[in-house]
Every structure is written in structure tokens, then in C-alpha cells.
């Protein structure tokens, strides 16, 4: 990896950590309950944060993070399109997913070694729902 790539990677990690820092309070606010309008705004912000992480990681080839972010984003898309309603279980798995993404980003060179099988398993019922 050349210097430019390392700089891009470092910038991506910082930006992703910033997104994660705003995602968690938004998820907790969603968990506590919000009016339909507030909930939609929170879901949209959470979606945009996850989408940004997914896109940046995809661009730099960090597929483990990209794939997990994509699965989380897909659940949020279903909420945005009103095919799913937010539940406590959903918020819990999304919070755990953000923790796992953070863990993967803490050492990007080893991100593929972080096991996210349990997160995917818990996201699956939401991904399968129509």
C-alpha cells in the first residue's frame, strides 16, 4: 500500500468512526421511542451513516466492513420503505453491528478476521421479511 492509499485509509477510518459515533445515539433515541416523524428522521440519518461507511470501505476494498454495513443498510432500507417496523430486537442487532464495524475498523488489515457471523444471523430475519 503506497502513501496515498494509507492516507486515504486513515481518513476513511476517522470518517467512519465519526459516523459510528453519531449512529449510536440515534439508535438509542430510536430505541427509546420517537414520534413517526422523528423516527423517520433518525432512520434516515442512521441509513446515511451506514451507507457512507459501506461506500468508503467498498472503494478501498475493505470487504468485511462493506458487507456488514450493506446488510445493516438493507434492513434500514426496509424500514424506510415501511416494509419493516423498528423493534427492540432490530435496534439491538444494529447497535451490536456498529460495535462490530468499529472493531473491524480498529485494525483494518485484520478486519476480515473479525467474525460477524452472529450479527448476520441476527439480521437474517429482517433481511428475509417482506
Protein Blocks (a to p, Z undefined) as FASTA:
>chain_A
ZZklmmmmmmmmmmmmmmmmmmmmmmmmmmnopafklmmmmmmmmmmmmmmmmmmmmmno
paklmmmmmmmmmmmmmmmnopaccdfklmmmmmmmmmmmmmmmmmmmlmmmpccklmmm
mmmmmmmpZZ
